[in-house]
Amino acid sequence: MKTYSPNEIKNIALVGSAGSGKTTLAEAMMYEGGVIPRRGSVSAKNTASDYRPVEQEYGSSVFPAVLYAEWKNQKLNFIDTPGADDFVGGVISALNVADTAVMVVNAVKGIEVGTEIISRHAKKLGKPMIFIVNQLDHDKANFEQTVEHAKASFGKKVVLVQYPVNQGADFNMVVDVLKMEMYKWKPEGGKPEVLPIPETEKERADELHNALVEAAAENDDKLMELYFEKGSLSEDEMRAGIRAGLIKRDMFPVFCVSAEKDMCVRRFMEFLVNVAPSAGAMPGTETVDGTLVPYDENGPASVFVFSTSIEPHLGDINYFKVMSGTLKEGEDLTNMSNETKERMSQLFAVAGKNRMKVTELKAGDIGATVKLKNTRNGDTLNEKDCNYKFPLIKYPESRFRTAVRAVNKGDDEKMAEVLNRMHEEDPSLLVEYSKELKQLILSGQGEFHLNTMKWRIEHNDKVAIEFVVPKIPYRETITKFAQAEYRHKKQSGGAGQFGEVHMVIEPYEDGMPEPTSYKIGGVDSKMSVKGKEVYDLPWGGKLVFYNCIVGGVIEARFMPAILKGIMEKMEEGPLTGSYARDIRVCIYDGKMHPVDSNEISFRLAGRHAFSEAFKNAMPKVLEPVYDVEVLVPEEDMGDVMGDLQTRRALIMGMDTDNGFQKIMAKVPLKEMQRYSTALSSITGGRATFTMKFAGYEKVPSEIQEELLNSYKETDDDE
């Protein structure tokens, strides 16, 4: 393989909803580029990209697959991304390093919710976008309807470059309004017969050609002047205009394809070579300090690791984009995240499971290496004296959580090791041991996401695991003032234990005045503040602790012990064992013994007094509530709304969003368990949602009663 310069490299992310045919298209492109001798198929489980056992088990892409094809003296790097919403992390990784997004659309299903969601990620990252309408050979294909839906969602930026003459089972002809030619294929596909546009299609072709010319001219003032002068543009001028429109995201060209029959794939690859922006044509990438790094092959060598795959007998395969300079085999680079040295001992051009060894890769190119010791996704590696550091990839908030445990206790350590390794491979999978819940919590994008992970652990790593319902991280607080006192006294021969603590507690709010007096036992008792400590609690909220002792009835040296006892009880709340928050405590009286008083005595006295006062202060249980946005087709709106109402959702609003309905709601976390599965079932997989932590709110009284009844407080103070 030759070494390609930035202007000869096109980086493409193949994106689209599940079932749109991205993997089949990738196979056809590699076949046409001579990378593979024959086209595989998803059904036969022999594609170059979906080669991992878990992908063959489930019959769909789970990981983004880096691929390439050489075409007309240029290198097309393309990343085949998963279509299922659960694996959006792979889509985002691909879009971060691609220069163009190719949105593959199923001609039967048209623009789907997944299409809309992925397009938002592309927009956020400023990526040019091209539409490919695939599966035009299906007997229910509807090109016109698909295009109308696309225009409804994306506006006049959607411009036809091609349209089918005979969609359906007999599909084999396409009119290209850029080149003003008709292509006709034999049943085996491949290279078409180039024909003049028939008279029956001439009027439509001319109309679409003029629309394409106008759209191209609008992106360049000089082209617009030429267009006004001549009334038309040459093919080369149109290409320049389309390229400018793509880069500015002012134009979304539409192509026709039957990937399965290899029809129109060659023409599309030709368009990518001639029109799609090269790496060298893109502005470059900003570092974390705002430095714009152009794709300059003569600059300092710098690479960004965007994906990692762990494979048996090989270990970690790190996929990277060369951000600057020329990377050479055997070169030593410094990891900017941990200052460790890494040797790029082997470099590969990657076509899924097929890897070709290369000696160097230039700026803008995508490749892979193996056996890096201290490098993870998101790391930047530089040559000596280069200080570039590129931003980490940002992944969406998790939408599905479960607790996990090993079936055999002896496998706990191995399970934890495997899970951490999987997080490195897929950063959208989060692994956290919750001290509060005493559970190992897995969070991901959906049940399908976590089920594929479970399958891999059980089949690849031979560790049996089980998912269990995760506990909810409730919080406890109080709603009114309460007073309590507690004497801890213990005598066991010799030295004893003695400590007595009197306290008042009340709900804490920001900005509340300092305590001056409280009515205790019907009598106004003045508070003389001797000390104040404010604690921002690790689990949220505050504890404000006042020393209001007068006359030395409790020495100041025992205050930290009292505080420790209170904090212990706040870590295991009196009601449900959940963390307590937003409480103000005043220690105003007590007693001590000249011999028997010690720190443990006052710690226990403080703990018990706080527990008693808490229970008398009209305590409430708080639950985590999330802001949820659901994007759903209009025909499923009623069913989705009905389901949300059964989940105690508070509907905050509704809106239309590019042809879909958007529901905004606040929903308790408890009610979001398995919501991704339920939503998919209700809508046939045509809806999606996001969720983001909003805060804590009081649970309804009947639910609080259930929680109290199910919790049996254990008291091991003694």
C-alpha angles and dihedrals in degrees: 000000000000121000109254125215123224092263090055096052125088117187112201131183112205103211136167145111123304112282095024092117104248095144092048090050090050090053092051092049093050091047092051089047091053094242093122126030095222138014117257124207135221091232092053090047092227105112121131094233104041094052102126117104093240091054091050090047093054097032095231141084115276100169132038109258120213111219138164144195131191111225130171093341094310133101119234112200110190131176117212105213130199115262099206113099089230091070099049089128089074091050092052092048090053095046091052092064101028122094094205134028116217108202109206111204127193107235090214099049098032122193108000133189088258089056090054094047094049091047088057091056089049090050093048090053093044095239122162112242134212124187122222116190103208136187094041086153091069113109090232096047114137112187096172094052091047091052092047090052090048091052091047089054102037104023130218091335087085105092127175119237092169140014132188120252095199114015119182133058091330095050112147108125133077132176114219110205094189094059093024093228137121122230124206125187136204116232091268092057120209118110112022133216109253112224138172115262108266119240091248090064099035098095094048093043092051092049093050091043091055091048090051092048091051092048091050093047093051091067097061129041093212091051090049090054091049090049092053090047099046102021089230143045132233119247091256091049090050091051091053091050094047091049091052090048091050094051091049091043089236093123134046109188118207124219134183124230144166098197093180092057093036093238119155092357093114092050091050091051088050089054091051090052095045103035116013111096116261122225088256091056093056120091095244130242131292120235122223089267093052099259111147109224114200122209093258116161089201094054126094114296112260130160134188119212108218104165141023130199124192113210132180116259091009108056123203119010110195118204116204145172119226102234097182142001129004118304114213130199112262094020119147116228134180121236106228093205097060106007092240124143119244127189117215090215095167132022125198139190103216133219101172108275090000118083127186119201115233132181099220144006126203132218113296095025126119123221145143141240137186140220099033105160106202106019127112138174111298096026123134119215120197140182118247116301093012114119104184116142119180124208121266117255111260116225128196123262115275116263103187130047135182138166117242135198138172115256088223115048090217089066095059095100094045091048092052090049092050093047092052089050090051091052089056088052094044113024091187086070108081124199120192135161107219112214087190096053096029089226137113103240124204119196127189145141098282148330092278089055093055095039091059089050090051091050091053093049093050098042104031101032097029094227117136111220135172134207118228131186108275119235119242118246097233123181130214128214141155133248104200145024119282137174130210140166131196134187119204111199128166130166123185106159118289115019116014137193125255134167133144124192130186117192144164124210132192139169113282123226129175112262098019114148123257115270114264104163143353132199104241119177089349092304127107107241119194119225120218108195111218097166141003131199125184119199125193099210118227090231095050135275128052145275116208113195123195128192104209097161115144125194098014097276085147117028116235090240090071095054095086089054092052089048090050091053091050092048091050090056092046088056088056105031120217095238107048106351090258125132116281122219147177100035133143118209128193120191102202107159146004145130138256137191122232091228111018101044115102140148096274091053093055093041090058093041091052092047094051095042090051092049092051094046091047092056091050095049097077093259121208132199115229124205131202112257125197135206104236127193118190122193110200141162111260094244091060095046097101095049093048092048091049092051092049091053090056086056094059090253120170105215108222098181149316132232143166117252119189095317096324133092119246121205119195117198145154111234131178113246090235090063094049093068108128090354093139089059093046093048091050090050094049095048103030090248093304098117135067137187145195128211132196130181110260104175144272125304134178116272118234113269094249092054091047089053090052091050093049093049093049094049119080110191115225116211114199096156095117 
